[in-house]
Amino acid sequence: MEYRQLGRSGLRVSALTLGTMTFGGEGIFGNLGDTDLAGARRQIDMCLDAGVNLIDTANMYSTGTAEEIVGAALGDKRDDVLISTKVRMAMGDGPNDAGLSRQHIIRQAEASLRRLGTDHIDLYHVHEWDGQTPLEETLEALDTLVRSGKVRYLGVSNYSGWQLMKALATADRHGYQRFVANQIYYSLESRDAEYELVPASVDQGLGILVWSPLAGGLLSGKYRRGQQSSEGRHLTEWSEPPVRDESKLYDTIEEVVEIAQSHGASPAQIALAYLLRKPAVSSLVIGARKDEQLRDNLGAAEVRLSDEEFARLDEISAPWLIYPHWHQAAVAADRFGPADRALHG
């Protein structure tokens, strides 16, 4: 397993992270999986044996049950791993049971600590933007958690480019702890993040954690042009991620499958190996309903794409250049820096 620096922080994380959205299976999360405590112990042990040192969860996964399972499954192995969890989504029906107010953040951090059975959270993400709470209030509350020792590092997830930069500028202005991680959706199916979020992460020194790097299973090899998968969803049922260009998706999948065959690897391993070569990517969050899926995904850490194979995947999945990027590509490419190259190559 390769270990990478998480942005400009001193924290080193494994290139693959165990995701736990399938733990618990309560409510809507039952559609994704229902891994129980025994299953969680097996998957965590598989990951530890493979060298994974980061487990990612969230307070809202199965309304806290996923965190409880993580805590119980780790037991005395707690100090062998880093734990990431999140705050922002609704955890009740009350007027203060969601968002990024000081009230909600502090209350939910303490609840997460209890459920996880630990005295600190290694990486605490704000899970989504809150446009109704002043950033100063959100960032001061997060800063307080770090200075109290309850949280070690801060991360952000699902912000737009301007929201991320506003948050970082606010933290810098007040001397609050900065985000060191940016957890985003990013895959060969959709490279929208390259418009703003990847360049901003490169420029500002945030390590990228990728959620759904296989596009919810679309890049697993089960879905092929003209064929109906024997399991999983129809393309029309996808909302995360939404499939906007079915033809381009299948062209990309065909390229992935061809490269996988030449490596004796699975399509999923190739799709993951591709992302591990992208700028600022620190770790890919992988989760699975079944142990064999997880075992296969863990094998991506051993796959090395050639420059030619990487270029083929880069070309077939390239995002359209939206404004101002097409204009900059035409007249400003002679002075592009590393952050610009995250989109323009």
Summary of the structure (lengths in Angstrom):
residues: 345
radius of gyration: 19.7
end to end distance: 26.6
largest distance: 57.7
contacts: 1162
relative contact order: 0.12
helix: 48%
strand: 15%
